[in-house]
Amino acid sequence: MMRFVLFLTWLVLIPTCSSNGKVKTNEHPAPRLTTSYTVSVKDFGATGSGITLDTDAVQAAIDHVAQKGGGRVNVPCGTYLCGSIWLRSHVELHLDDGAVIKGSPDIQDYCEADCCPQNEAEIGWGDYVSGGHLILGVGVSHVSLSGQGRIDGNSDAFLLNSRGVPYSNKSLIPARPSQMVWFVDSHDITIKDIELADSPYWSCFLLNCKKVNISGCYVHTRRKDYHTFNGDGIDIDRCQDVTVSNCRIDTSDDCITLRASGAHLLSAPQDCARVKVESCILSTSCNAIRVGVGEGHIHDAVLSGITIMDTNVVFNIVGAYSKGERGTDIDHIVFRDIRVEASELLRIHHMRSPSCSIRDITFDCISGTAPNDSHIWAKKAAPFQNIVFRNVQVPAQYERINAEVVEEGGLFKEKALSPEEVENRKMNIEQEKNLLF
């Protein structure tokens, strides 16, 4: 029923403004899986009781189907308490309506940080995560997560103390897993129609993957009852040929990110390129769409037909968050036919990057409300080039420092700053004071 309501909501809110031009991105078919061979996790001893740990039974079913050359592992209605589950090539993990794979409350049931060379953790600093994942695919291909069921990260077990009170700071959390669903160095991946719920950290992380389709999913982290620290939706990092469509994402942190993070863990790191995000509904306490972070290259992405509501910042394009990073080059990104209800429309900034290149960013047919001032702040060493606002019907203003901006109609206008304000902004940008986040 919830899926039907969300679909109706999308029909009502989908932007009506259209564009004459089309930007081509590589199309790719969904992965082909041999589904004629099907087993149930219950055939391998899974209880679905929500009490007994079912990790071994679910893993045995996946491994069995993989050894048979591929097929479907079916998860019937029930709650299956699990630690880390490793996906295998040519296997579809299908959750029936009413089926829940729920994360174990015991951090010892998850994979270790050194479970594979590409994995990492931030124990005792940073985001304070263990490196454990609930569902992971490492070097796999032709894999699918599907069905009307739910993958539940069981965030209550990690983000609430023994009295049921949320921790006030992530540094106080004794232990929590890392990204709930994690694919790395993999290709031909489908995630379809499934619910990704209540991750204690990022919900779905794609790292250095190719040919990924995510569609019809409902992704959400705790936000209103308590705040999930770093509770992202879908993070796309150094991936190519990715499509995210018809998804509803409601998170405490970024809904969708395009990243090109440090590549020291990857044997053959690639650009983040040829990404499409379309016909989605996003809401968040943070950034609906964030582009940047790392030291690579993000380019050739089209994000269109999106409704964004109940959100802080709509677009956040940033060179580097961390000190010492060169920053990510970002270019040829198109945001088109997007309807917004937010506090602030956009931030484009170097932040801590000394000189990364940000250019050829187009905002085309954006409408709605975002009353707070936006910011386009570049460092002198690398002015932003060809930032285009075409028919942006958002009655608000933006500050522009060291940036080439083109306005083509619309209500979104540059804010007049006094000479003193301009010099103050430039000083803060160069000295990395009063940073945007």
Sequence and secondary structure as in RCSB ss.txt:
>XXXX:A:sequence
MMRFVLFLTWLVLIPTCSSNGKVKTNEHPAPRLTTSYTVSVKDFGATGSGITLDTDAVQAAIDHVAQKGGGRVNV
PCGTYLCGSIWLRSHVELHLDDGAVIKGSPDIQDYCEADCCPQNEAEIGWGDYVSGGHLILGVGVSHVSLSGQGR
IDGNSDAFLLNSRGVPYSNKSLIPARPSQMVWFVDSHDITIKDIELADSPYWSCFLLNCKKVNISGCYVHTRRKD
YHTFNGDGIDIDRCQDVTVSNCRIDTSDDCITLRASGAHLLSAPQDCARVKVESCILSTSCNAIRVGVGEGHIHD
AVLSGITIMDTNVVFNIVGAYSKGERGTDIDHIVFRDIRVEASELLRIHHMRSPSCSIRDITFDCISGTAPNDSH
IWAKKAAPFQNIVFRNVQVPAQYERINAEVVEEGGLFKEKALSPEEVENRKMNIEQEKNLLF
>XXXX:A:secstr
 HHHHHHHHHHHHS     S               SSEEEGGGGT   EEEEE HHHHHHHHHHHHHTT EEEEE
 SEEEEES EE  TTEEEEE TTEEEEE S GGGS  TTSSTT   BTTSTT B S  SEEEES EEEEEEES E
EE  THHHHB TTS B SSGGG S   S SEEEES EEEEEES EEE  SS SEEEES EEEEEES EEE   SS
S  TT  SEEEES EEEEEES EEEESS SEEEEE   TT SS   EEEEEEES EEEEEEEEEEEEEESSEEEE
EEEEEEEEEEEEEEEEEEEESSTT    EEEEEEEEEEEEEEEEEEEEEEET SS  EEEEEEEEEEEE  B EE
EE  TTS EEEEEEEEEE   EEEEESEEEEEEEES EE    HHHHHHHHHHHHHT S   
